[in-house]
Amino acid sequence: MKELPPSIAEKEFIRLCETQGSRHDGRNVDQFRPLEVRKLDENNYLATLGETKIATSVQAVPFKPSSGRQNRGELSVQMVYMPCAAKAALDLQINRMKMRNEDALQTLLRAANVIDGRFLLIEQYEAALHIIVRVQVINDAGGILDAAMAASVVALSNYKVPKYKFVEGVFKKISTDDEWPDQLRIFSHAYVITFALFGKTFVADPDDRESLYADGFVRIGCTEKNMVFAIREDGESVQLTKEVVMRLCDIAQLRAKALDSDLQTFFKDTKGLSSM
């Protein structure tokens, strides 16, 4: 995406549109851009949200758990921006604290309990799996977290975990690439829905230009079962009342349910609580 410098005229135009309830791209304040996820090849997925594009993959690496966490594996996120992607949104401010996008995504995946680290154990006290979600930002046109969360859940749901055994201090892979034994157990389909604040008006799914001029953001994490697992404020101007929170949560839950319905083709053969 071509990075354009902020413009006073553009800022005034966009802010005027948003505060009057008609957005600069023609959407309504509660209207979302279409989000699509498609499989590129085994363990590689491409997500698009408007003009935002990200690629996601998953890798499992055996490791020796540290003291205090010897009965579970780990989940982490690595995010890189391709040279063609804008880098204006590398950092977020979550609840008044600076946080990188990859750290925010990692925190939200863990908070939603998408996977249970206890099922990543190879041998108690000795060996477990570290699940790494790798996100490549190809084009940042706003909504990186929203797109990355959906793509990550799809990638995790379809990841086939290699089997290892721990023998005399050495990890040995006992499954071949042609004989992946098990898929990850997925316990929730989690989604992030972002709202931008303009004056007293919240707009859903802000694009890159709206994100430049917004007074703040609210990001809501929802599962396919209508559970809200996170509400994150970004910006000093965000002052949430009970009525506003309830309205935004209602919109976010409807969006999460719609996304989950659209992505069901990726979830129909996955393992989860229903198969335990």
C-alpha positions as CSV (number, residue, x, y, z in Angstrom):
1,M,0.0,0.0,0.0
2,K,1.3,3.5,-0.9
3,E,1.9,5.5,2.3
4,L,0.5,9.0,2.0
5,P,1.3,11.7,4.5
6,P,-1.5,13.0,6.7
7,S,-3.4,15.8,5.0
8,I,-5.3,18.5,6.9
9,A,-8.0,18.6,4.2
10,E,-8.4,14.9,4.2
11,K,-8.5,14.8,8.0
12,E,-11.3,17.3,8.1
13,F,-13.2,15.5,5.3
14,I,-12.9,12.1,6.9
15,R,-13.8,13.4,10.4
16,L,-16.8,15.3,9.1
17,C,-18.1,12.2,7.3
18,E,-17.7,9.9,10.3
19,T,-19.3,12.3,12.8
20,Q,-22.2,12.8,10.5
21,G,-22.8,9.0,10.1
22,S,-21.7,8.7,6.5
23,R,-18.2,7.4,5.9
24,H,-15.6,8.5,3.4
25,D,-15.8,5.1,1.6
26,G,-19.6,5.0,1.5
27,R,-20.1,2.5,4.3
28,N,-22.5,2.9,7.2
29,V,-21.1,3.4,10.6
30,D,-21.8,-0.2,11.6
31,Q,-20.8,-1.7,8.2
32,F,-17.8,-4.0,7.9
33,R,-15.6,-4.8,5.0
34,P,-15.8,-8.3,3.7
35,L,-13.3,-10.7,5.3
36,E,-12.2,-13.7,3.3
37,V,-9.8,-16.5,4.2
38,R,-8.5,-19.0,1.7
39,K,-6.0,-21.8,1.8
40,L,-2.8,-21.3,-0.3
41,D,-1.3,-24.7,0.4
42,E,-0.8,-27.0,3.4
43,N,-0.6,-24.9,6.6
44,N,-0.6,-21.6,4.7
45,Y,-3.6,-19.2,4.6
46,L,-4.3,-15.8,3.1
47,A,-6.8,-13.4,4.7
48,T,-8.1,-10.3,3.1
49,L,-10.1,-7.6,4.8
50,G,-10.9,-4.9,2.3
51,E,-7.4,-4.1,0.9
52,T,-5.7,-5.5,4.0
53,K,-3.8,-8.8,3.2
54,I,-2.0,-11.1,5.6
55,A,-0.6,-14.6,5.3
56,T,-0.7,-17.0,8.3
57,S,1.0,-20.3,9.1
58,V,1.6,-22.5,12.1
59,Q,4.7,-24.4,13.3
60,A,5.1,-26.7,16.3
61,V,8.5,-26.9,18.0
62,P,9.4,-29.2,20.9
63,F,10.9,-27.6,24.0
64,K,11.6,-28.3,27.7
65,P,9.1,-26.4,29.8
66,S,10.4,-23.9,32.4
67,S,9.9,-24.3,36.1
68,G,6.3,-23.7,37.1
69,R,4.9,-24.6,33.7
70,Q,6.0,-28.2,33.3
71,N,2.6,-29.5,32.6
72,R,1.7,-27.5,29.5
73,G,2.9,-26.2,26.1
74,E,3.1,-22.7,24.8
75,L,1.5,-20.5,22.2
76,S,3.2,-17.4,20.7
77,V,2.9,-15.1,17.7
78,Q,5.5,-13.8,15.3
79,M,4.5,-10.9,13.0
80,V,6.5,-9.4,10.2
81,Y,5.7,-6.6,7.8
82,M,6.6,-7.2,4.2
83,P,8.5,-4.4,2.4
84,C,5.4,-3.5,0.4
85,A,3.2,-3.1,3.5
86,A,2.7,0.2,5.4
87,K,4.2,0.2,8.9
88,A,2.1,3.0,10.5
89,A,0.3,0.6,12.8
90,L,3.1,-1.5,14.2
91,D,2.1,-0.6,17.7
92,L,-1.2,-0.4,19.5
93,Q,-2.1,1.3,22.8
94,I,-4.1,-1.2,24.8
95,N,-5.7,0.1,27.9
96,R,-3.3,3.1,27.9
97,M,-0.3,0.7,27.5
98,K,1.9,0.5,24.4
99,M,1.8,-3.0,22.8
100,R,3.0,-4.4,19.5
101,N,0.5,-6.0,17.2
102,E,2.0,-9.4,17.6
103,D,1.9,-9.1,21.4
104,A,-1.7,-8.0,21.2
105,L,-2.7,-10.9,19.0
106,Q,-0.8,-13.4,21.3
107,T,-2.6,-12.0,24.4
108,L,-6.0,-12.3,22.7
109,L,-5.4,-15.8,21.5
110,R,-4.4,-16.9,25.0
111,A,-7.3,-15.0,26.6
112,A,-9.8,-16.7,24.3
113,N,-8.4,-20.1,25.2
114,V,-8.3,-21.1,21.5
115,I,-6.0,-24.0,22.4
116,D,-5.3,-25.5,25.8
117,G,-1.6,-25.8,26.5
118,R,-2.2,-29.0,28.5
119,F,-2.9,-30.8,25.3
120,L,0.6,-29.8,24.0
121,L,2.4,-31.9,26.6
122,I,4.8,-34.6,25.3
123,E,6.1,-35.8,28.6
124,Q,5.3,-34.2,32.0
125,Y,8.1,-32.0,33.4
126,E,10.3,-32.9,30.5
127,A,8.9,-32.0,27.1
128,A,6.0,-30.0,25.4
129,L,5.2,-28.4,22.1
130,H,5.6,-24.7,21.4
131,I,3.0,-23.6,18.9
132,I,4.1,-20.6,16.8
133,V,1.7,-18.6,14.8
134,R,3.5,-16.7,12.0
135,V,1.8,-13.7,10.5
136,Q,3.1,-11.9,7.4
137,V,1.5,-8.5,6.7
138,I,1.4,-8.1,3.0
139,N,-0.7,-4.9,2.9
140,D,-2.0,-2.9,5.9
141,A,-5.1,-1.0,5.1
142,G,-6.5,-1.2,8.6
143,G,-7.9,-4.1,10.6
144,I,-4.6,-6.1,11.0
145,L,-5.7,-7.6,14.3
146,D,-9.2,-8.4,13.0
147,A,-7.9,-10.2,9.9
148,A,-5.0,-11.9,11.7
149,M,-7.2,-13.3,14.5
150,A,-9.6,-15.0,12.1
151,A,-6.7,-16.3,9.9
152,S,-4.9,-17.6,13.0
153,V,-7.9,-19.5,14.3
154,V,-8.4,-21.1,10.8
155,A,-4.7,-22.0,10.6
156,L,-4.7,-23.5,14.2
157,S,-7.9,-25.4,13.6
158,N,-6.4,-27.2,10.5
159,Y,-2.8,-27.7,11.8
160,K,-1.8,-31.3,11.9
161,V,0.6,-31.8,14.8
162,P,3.7,-33.9,14.4
163,K,4.4,-36.4,17.1
164,Y,7.5,-36.4,19.1
165,K,9.0,-38.5,21.9
166,F,11.6,-37.4,24.5
167,V,14.3,-40.0,24.9
168,E,17.4,-39.5,27.0
169,G,17.2,-35.7,26.7
170,V,16.7,-35.7,22.9
171,F,13.5,-34.9,20.9
172,K,12.7,-37.5,18.3
173,K,10.1,-37.1,15.7
174,I,8.0,-40.2,15.3
175,S,5.6,-39.1,12.6
176,T,6.4,-38.5,8.9
177,D,5.3,-35.6,6.8
178,D,2.9,-38.0,5.0
179,E,1.4,-39.4,8.2
180,W,0.4,-36.4,10.3
181,P,-1.5,-38.0,13.2
182,D,-3.6,-35.4,14.9
183,Q,-5.1,-31.9,14.5
184,L,-4.8,-29.4,17.3
185,R,-7.7,-29.4,19.7
186,I,-9.5,-26.1,19.3
187,F,-11.7,-24.9,22.2
188,S,-13.0,-21.6,20.7
189,H,-13.3,-19.7,17.5
190,A,-12.2,-16.3,18.6
191,Y,-12.6,-13.0,16.6
192,V,-11.5,-9.4,17.2
193,I,-13.8,-6.6,16.1
194,T,-12.4,-3.0,16.0
195,F,-14.3,0.2,16.4
196,A,-12.9,3.7,15.8
197,L,-14.0,6.8,17.8
198,F,-14.7,10.1,16.0
199,G,-16.0,12.7,18.5
200,K,-18.9,10.8,20.1
201,T,-19.5,8.4,17.1
202,F,-18.0,4.9,16.9
203,V,-17.5,3.4,13.5
204,A,-17.0,-0.3,12.8
205,D,-13.9,-1.7,11.1
206,P,-11.9,1.4,10.4
207,D,-9.7,1.4,7.3
208,D,-6.2,2.9,7.2
209,R,-7.2,6.5,6.5
210,E,-9.8,6.4,9.3
211,S,-7.3,4.9,11.6
212,L,-5.0,7.9,11.0
213,Y,-7.5,10.4,12.2
214,A,-9.6,8.6,14.8
215,D,-9.7,9.9,18.4
216,G,-9.3,6.3,19.7
217,F,-10.3,2.7,19.3
218,V,-12.1,-0.1,21.1
219,R,-11.4,-3.7,20.2
220,I,-13.7,-6.4,21.4
221,G,-12.9,-10.1,21.4
222,C,-15.8,-12.5,20.8
223,T,-16.2,-16.2,20.3
224,E,-18.6,-18.1,18.1
225,K,-20.7,-18.8,21.3
226,N,-21.4,-15.1,22.0
227,M,-18.8,-15.0,24.8
228,V,-17.0,-11.6,25.1
229,F,-13.5,-12.4,26.3
230,A,-11.8,-9.0,25.9
231,I,-12.6,-5.3,25.7
232,R,-9.6,-3.2,24.9
233,E,-9.5,0.6,24.9
234,D,-6.9,2.5,22.8
235,G,-6.6,6.2,23.3
236,E,-7.1,8.8,26.0
237,S,-10.4,10.1,24.4
238,V,-12.2,6.7,24.8
239,Q,-14.6,7.0,27.7
240,L,-16.9,3.9,27.7
241,T,-20.3,4.0,29.3
242,K,-22.4,0.9,30.1
243,E,-24.8,1.7,27.3
244,V,-22.0,2.2,24.7
245,V,-20.3,-1.1,25.8
246,M,-23.5,-3.0,25.4
247,R,-24.2,-1.6,22.0
248,L,-20.7,-2.3,20.7
249,C,-20.7,-5.8,22.2
250,D,-24.0,-6.5,20.4
251,I,-22.5,-5.4,17.1
252,A,-19.3,-7.4,17.7
253,Q,-21.2,-10.6,18.6
254,L,-23.3,-10.4,15.4
255,R,-20.1,-9.9,13.4
256,A,-18.3,-12.8,15.1
257,K,-21.3,-15.1,14.4
258,A,-21.4,-14.0,10.8
259,L,-17.6,-14.6,10.4
260,D,-17.9,-18.0,12.0
261,S,-20.7,-19.0,9.6
262,D,-18.6,-17.8,6.6
263,L,-15.6,-19.8,7.8
264,Q,-17.4,-23.1,8.7
265,T,-15.8,-24.9,5.7
266,F,-12.5,-24.7,7.6
267,F,-13.9,-25.9,10.9
268,K,-16.1,-28.9,9.9
269,D,-13.4,-31.5,10.5
270,T,-11.6,-29.9,13.4
271,K,-11.3,-31.3,16.9
272,G,-12.6,-29.5,19.9
273,L,-14.6,-29.9,23.1
274,S,-17.4,-31.7,21.2
275,S,-15.0,-34.5,20.3
276,M,-13.5,-35.0,23.7
